[in-house]
């Protein structure tokens, strides 16, 4: 029986919202005891003096989807569980996906994506709504995914502007029937649009499902964040089950060929070419001019681009909200490419929100990064520090934790963070002092 003894750390319990000096005994992948303990002779000892010991971070919004390199970058920032299949994009055959995930750096739950369902049902044009027969097929495929362990369904009207209320409502009703949450990458009608948020609220209110608004700062962090959060609060006050996730960067990214970068949509959202910077491909680090923009959209539509239009003030305001879950929006990139959120999100969160700005207490921040997403997704054994719960844990130095990643052309997007002393996945030390140990203890989580 494998045993790990974590000694002398400051244990943060996000359920009780308290911290205490304590030891933690891990046995066979579970937390066996927390308190003033004696180390068993046959246990591996991890000295946590001067460090915080807390549940492993749960990323409610990622796009890892089985990509090992990206999974390792998440591991190094303290993430032990990721929720994939967001923004409407996911593997269609989740039974096969889960079967193929035999070993991975971190645990993976997976949502079924509306865009994948639309394509499988024969809706090839993102600007065209699904017809009745296609909606029926989408529902059948979604139900199969739920039965195969999907963690929920993700809606992607930002990427399929033609998607109708009817098709989204059908998926929301099914999610409610199965007790699964729904995430939504809301439409981008205009720079300061709030109708898209009202659409998400209405979908949740009419279906009764739990709604998660994706990367809130990217959608509404342009001066309307306070009004957007007030809308969420009013809806919750009326009994609507709605929360949101949000990252620590004001600059969002997607592929240059996406509908989001159609000229009309860019104009409506106030996106100019000087707001863009390429983060993958042959033109990495370059701010495109008109000629390059047109060339990339036609010949390299999968190349990723970052958009600098948001407000850093909004980042902090949003993360103070009681319903905000910190997320990465990470994706599959090659080394040296991508958005710094792939390596820096959670360390940046604790550095800025707690240590430097004191926007949140350590206990509050840990709750937002662990227990809250565990509750939203029904991960009953994760995000907690109680005996019997999964031993997915982080040991971090509160005085050192921070991000070092930056955008291509400005720095290294995959630079490992500082201050993460150890990451324990399934009871095994998967990362130590900024390096992965090679342990692949992550498992597929069928929900």
ZAVO-733883 format. One record per residue (C-alpha): x, y, z negated. Coordinates in steps of 0.5 Angstrom, whole numbers, padded with zeros to 4 digits, always signed. Layout:
N
XYZ ...
//
This chain:
447
+0000+0000+0000 +0003+0007+0002 +0003+0012-0003 +0005+0019-0003 +0006+0024-0009 +0006+0031-0008 +0009+0034-0014 +0008+0041-0018 +0004+0045-0012 -0001+0050-0013 -0007+0046-0011 -0013+0050-0008 -0020+0047-0008 -0024+0050-0003 -0031+0047-0006 -0030+0050-0013 -0026+0056-0010 -0021+0055-0015 -0013+0054-0015 -0009+0050-0021 -0002+0048-0022 -0003+0040-0020 +0000+0034-0017 -0003+0030-0012 -0003+0023-0011 -0004+0020-0004 -0006+0012-0003 -0008+0009+0004 -0010+0015+0007 -0014+0018+0002 -0013+0023-0004 -0013+0018-0010 -0012+0023-0016 -0011+0031-0017 -0008+0033-0024 -0002+0033-0028 +0000+0026-0026 +0006+0021-0027 +0009+0019-0020 +0009+0012-0019 +0015+0008-0018 +0014+0006-0011 +0011+0013-0008 +0015+0017-0004 +0016+0024-0007 +0014+0031-0004 +0017+0037-0008 +0011+0042-0007 +0014+0047-0013 +0013+0054-0011 +0008+0052-0005 +0000+0052-0004 -0003+0045-0003 -0009+0045+0001 -0014+0041+0006 -0011+0041+0013 -0014+0046+0017 -0020+0044+0022 -0020+0048+0028 -0027+0048+0030 -0025+0051+0037 -0020+0048+0042 -0019+0045+0049 -0013+0040+0047 -0018+0034+0050 -0012+0029+0049 -0006+0033+0051 +0000+0031+0046 +0004+0037+0047 -0001+0042+0045 -0004+0037+0039 +0003+0037+0037 +0003+0045+0037 -0003+0045+0033 +0000+0040+0028 +0006+0045+0027 +0001+0050+0025 -0002+0046+0020 -0008+0044+0024 -0010+0036+0022 -0017+0036+0026 -0019+0039+0032 -0026+0040+0035 -0025+0039+0043 -0030+0040+0049 -0031+0047+0048 -0034+0052+0053 -0038+0047+0057 -0032+0043+0059 -0030+0036+0056 -0029+0029+0059 -0036+0026+0061 -0035+0019+0059 -0033+0020+0052 -0034+0013+0050 -0027+0012+0055 -0024+0018+0052 -0025+0016+0045 -0022+0009+0047 -0016+0012+0050 -0014+0016+0044 -0011+0010+0040 -0006+0015+0036 -0005+0022+0037 -0001+0028+0032 -0008+0030+0029 -0015+0028+0029 -0020+0029+0035 -0027+0030+0035 -0030+0032+0042 -0036+0036+0044 -0040+0034+0051 -0040+0040+0055 -0045+0043+0059 -0041+0045+0065 -0039+0037+0066 -0046+0035+0065 -0048+0040+0070 -0043+0038+0075 -0045+0030+0074 -0052+0032+0075 -0051+0035+0082 -0050+0042+0080 -0044+0045+0084 -0045+0052+0084 -0044+0056+0078 -0049+0061+0080 -0055+0057+0081 -0059+0054+0076 -0061+0047+0075 -0067+0044+0077 -0072+0040+0073 -0069+0033+0076 -0062+0036+0074 -0064+0038+0067 -0067+0031+0066 -0061+0028+0068 -0056+0033+0064 -0061+0031+0058 -0060+0023+0059 -0052+0024+0060 -0052+0028+0054 -0056+0023+0050 -0051+0018+0052 -0045+0022+0050 -0048+0023+0043 -0049+0016+0042 -0042+0015+0044 -0040+0020+0038 -0040+0027+0041 -0039+0032+0035 -0044+0036+0039 -0046+0040+0045 -0042+0046+0048 -0046+0051+0053 -0042+0055+0058 -0046+0060+0061 -0040+0065+0061 -0037+0060+0066 -0044+0058+0069 -0047+0065+0070 -0053+0061+0074 -0055+0057+0068 -0062+0058+0065 -0065+0058+0059 -0069+0052+0061 -0063+0048+0061 -0059+0050+0055 -0066+0050+0051 -0067+0042+0053 -0060+0041+0051 -0061+0045+0044 -0067+0041+0043 -0063+0034+0044 -0058+0037+0039 -0063+0038+0034 -0066+0031+0034 -0059+0028+0034 -0057+0033+0028 -0051+0035+0032 -0049+0043+0033 -0049+0047+0039 -0043+0052+0041 -0044+0057+0046 -0039+0061+0050 -0044+0067+0051 -0045+0070+0058 -0041+0076+0060 -0046+0081+0062 -0042+0087+0061 -0037+0090+0056 -0041+0092+0050 -0047+0087+0052 -0051+0084+0046 -0056+0081+0050 -0052+0075+0050 -0051+0074+0043 -0059+0075+0042 -0060+0069+0047 -0055+0065+0043 -0060+0067+0037 -0066+0065+0041 -0064+0059+0043 -0062+0057+0036 -0069+0060+0033 -0073+0056+0038 -0070+0049+0038 -0068+0049+0031 -0061+0047+0032 -0054+0049+0029 -0051+0055+0033 -0044+0056+0033 -0042+0063+0037 -0035+0061+0040 -0029+0066+0040 -0033+0072+0037 -0027+0077+0037 -0027+0075+0045 -0034+0076+0046 -0036+0082+0042 -0029+0085+0039 -0030+0091+0043 -0033+0096+0039 -0040+0092+0038 -0037+0087+0033 -0040+0091+0027 -0047+0091+0030 -0046+0083+0033 -0045+0081+0026 -0051+0085+0023 -0055+0081+0028 -0052+0074+0026 -0054+0076+0019 -0061+0078+0021 -0062+0072+0024 -0059+0068+0018 -0064+0072+0014 -0070+0069+0018 -0067+0062+0017 -0063+0061+0024 -0058+0057+0023 -0052+0060+0026 -0045+0061+0025 -0039+0063+0029 -0031+0062+0030 -0026+0067+0032 -0019+0067+0033 -0013+0072+0031 -0011+0075+0037 -0015+0081+0041 -0013+0078+0048 -0017+0072+0051 -0015+0068+0057 -0018+0063+0062 -0016+0061+0069 -0016+0066+0074 -0021+0063+0079 -0026+0062+0074 -0033+0066+0075 -0031+0071+0069 -0026+0074+0074 -0031+0075+0080 -0030+0083+0082 -0037+0084+0080 -0036+0081+0073 -0030+0084+0072 -0033+0091+0073 -0039+0090+0069 -0034+0088+0063 -0029+0094+0064 -0023+0089+0066 -0018+0092+0070 -0012+0089+0074 -0007+0092+0069 -0011+0089+0063 -0008+0082+0066 -0002+0078+0065 -0001+0071+0068 +0001+0066+0063 +0002+0060+0067 +0005+0058+0074 +0010+0062+0079 +0008+0069+0077 +0008+0068+0069 +0009+0074+0065 +0007+0078+0071 +0002+0084+0071 -0002+0082+0078 -0003+0088+0083 -0009+0087+0088 -0005+0083+0093 -0003+0078+0088 -0010+0078+0084 -0013+0076+0091 -0008+0071+0093 -0008+0067+0086 -0016+0067+0086 -0015+0064+0093 -0009+0059+0092 -0008+0058+0085 -0014+0059+0081 -0012+0054+0076 -0007+0059+0074 -0008+0062+0067 -0009+0069+0065 -0009+0073+0059 -0014+0079+0058 -0012+0085+0054 -0019+0089+0052 -0020+0088+0045 -0019+0091+0039 -0014+0089+0033 -0019+0092+0028 -0025+0088+0030 -0020+0081+0029 -0020+0083+0021 -0027+0086+0021 -0030+0079+0024 -0025+0075+0019 -0028+0078+0013 -0035+0075+0015 -0037+0069+0010 -0039+0065+0016 -0033+0066+0020 -0029+0060+0022 -0022+0061+0024 -0020+0058+0031 -0015+0057+0036 -0018+0057+0043 -0012+0053+0045 -0011+0049+0051 -0006+0044+0055 +0000+0048+0057 +0007+0046+0059 +0013+0048+0055 +0014+0056+0055 +0007+0057+0058 +0001+0059+0055 -0002+0064+0050 +0001+0065+0043 -0005+0062+0040 -0003+0055+0041 +0003+0056+0036 +0001+0062+0032 -0006+0062+0030 -0007+0059+0023 +0000+0062+0020 -0002+0069+0023 -0009+0068+0020 -0006+0067+0013 +0000+0072+0014 -0004+0078+0016 -0011+0076+0013 -0008+0074+0006 -0001+0076+0005 +0000+0083+0008 -0007+0086+0009 -0011+0082+0003 -0017+0082+0007 -0018+0075+0003 -0016+0072-0003 -0012+0065-0002 -0018+0061-0004 -0023+0065+0001 -0018+0064+0007 -0017+0057+0005 -0025+0056+0005 -0025+0059+0012 -0020+0054+0015 -0022+0048+0012 -0029+0047+0008 -0033+0051+0012 -0032+0048+0019 -0032+0041+0016 -0039+0043+0013 -0041+0046+0020 -0039+0039+0024 -0041+0034+0018 -0034+0032+0017 -0036+0030+0010 -0029+0027+0008 -0025+0033+0010 -0023+0040+0008 -0024+0038+0001 -0019+0036-0005 -0023+0031-0008 -0021+0024-0010 -0023+0019-0004 -0023+0025+0001 -0018+0024+0007 -0011+0026+0006 -0010+0031+0011 -0006+0036+0007 -0002+0042+0008 +0004+0044+0004 +0005+0052+0005 +0010+0057+0003 +0005+0063+0001 +0011+0068+0002 +0014+0065+0008 +0008+0063+0012 +0007+0067+0019 +0007+0066+0026 +0013+0067+0031 +0010+0066+0038 +0009+0071+0043 +0006+0072+0050 +0010+0070+0056 +0015+0076+0058 +0015+0078+0051 +0017+0072+0047 +0016+0065+0047 +0008+0062+0046 +0010+0056+0043 +0015+0058+0038 +0014+0054+0032 +0011+0058+0026 +0015+0059+0019 +0013+0057+0012 +0009+0050+0014 +0013+0046+0009 +0009+0039+0011 +0003+0037+0014 +0000+0030+0012 -0005+0027+0017 -0008+0020+0015 -0004+0020+0008 +0003+0020+0012 +0008+0026+0013 +0007+0028+0020 +0011+0035+0020 +0016+0037+0015 +0020+0044+0015 +0017+0046+0022 +0019+0039+0026 +0014+0034+0028 +0016+0027+0024 +0014+0023+0030 +0008+0020+0026 +0002+0019+0030 -0003+0018+0025 -0009+0022+0028 -0015+0019+0030 -0021+0020+0035 -0027+0022+0030 -0034+0019+0033 -0039+0023+0030 
//
